[in-house]
Amino acid sequence: MGRRGEVHRDKKPHNRLLVDGIFIRMFSVMLLGLMSTMLSTVIDAVFTGQFLGSRAVAAMGFVGPVIFLSNVVTGLFTAGTNQLCARYMGKADVSKVNQVFSTMSICSMTVCLISSVLIFLRTVSRWEALSLSTLFRI
């Protein structure tokens, strides 16, 4: 019997196999998810090109990095929220779970609102520039 906090030499290989097994299973699921996302992007581009034309596909290419950035931010919020909620659920602290979820929901909505306003303002300013240039033939 070891004291609390001691590392047992006989449990190391078992823990390593457990972690490696979980990693392999999670890796295959994540890989499948990424492949399906990539496939859906290709299918979207094909249908967009067939029905809306090459300009629409070009527009998708320009908007792609913005969508990727929003997915990264969403993923960060989701991963952090999941980690904190799991920690507090393990401690059976329901009030902390509710607090974390509520706080992250408000933060997510705030980021979404700010980015939507910025994109809208940028779009409107471009429309105004276009309308002024056509009005004054600049």
HUZINOR-V392438 format. One record per backbone hydrogen bond with DSSP energy under -0.5 kcal/mol. NH is the residue of the N-H (numbers start at 1). CO is the residue of the C=O. E is the energy in kcal/mol with one decimal. If there is no record, write none. Layout:
NH CO E
NH CO E
This chain:
6 3 -1.9
8 6 -0.6
9 7 -0.5
11 8 -0.8
12 8 -0.7
12 9 -0.5
13 9 -0.5
15 11 -2.5
16 12 -2.5
17 13 -2.4
18 14 -2.1
19 15 -2.7
20 16 -2.8
21 17 -2.5
22 18 -2.3
23 19 -2.6
24 20 -2.4
25 21 -2.1
26 22 -2.7
27 23 -2.8
28 24 -2.1
29 25 -1.7
30 26 -2.7
31 27 -2.8
32 28 -2.1
33 29 -2.2
34 30 -2.5
35 31 -2.4
36 32 -2.1
37 33 -1.9
38 34 -2.4
39 35 -2.4
40 36 -2.2
41 37 -1.8
42 38 -2.0
43 39 -2.5
44 40 -2.5
45 41 -2.1
46 42 -2.3
47 43 -2.5
48 44 -2.5
49 45 -2.5
50 46 -2.3
51 47 -2.4
52 48 -2.7
53 48 -1.1
57 53 -1.3
58 54 -2.3
59 55 -2.3
60 56 -2.0
61 57 -1.8
62 58 -1.9
63 59 -2.2
64 60 -1.5
65 61 -0.5
67 63 -2.2
68 64 -2.6
69 65 -2.4
70 66 -2.3
71 67 -2.3
72 68 -2.2
73 69 -2.3
74 70 -2.3
75 71 -2.5
76 72 -2.3
77 73 -2.3
78 74 -2.6
79 75 -2.8
80 76 -2.4
81 77 -2.4
82 78 -2.7
83 79 -2.3
84 80 -2.4
85 81 -2.8
86 82 -2.5
87 83 -2.1
88 84 -2.4
89 85 -2.5
90 86 -2.1
91 87 -1.1
92 89 -1.2
93 88 -2.9
94 92 -0.9
97 93 -1.7
98 94 -2.5
99 95 -2.1
100 96 -2.9
101 97 -2.6
102 98 -2.5
103 99 -2.6
104 100 -2.6
105 101 -2.1
106 102 -2.3
107 103 -2.5
108 104 -2.5
109 105 -2.4
110 106 -2.3
111 107 -2.5
112 108 -2.4
113 109 -2.6
114 110 -2.7
115 111 -2.5
116 112 -2.3
117 113 -2.4
118 114 -2.4
119 115 -2.4
120 116 -2.6
121 117 -2.8
122 118 -2.2
123 119 -2.3
124 120 -2.8
125 121 -2.3
126 122 -1.7
127 123 -2.2
128 124 -2.5
129 125 -2.1
130 126 -2.4
131 127 -2.9
132 128 -2.6
133 129 -2.1
134 130 -2.1
135 131 -2.1
136 132 -2.6
137 133 -0.7
138 133 -1.5
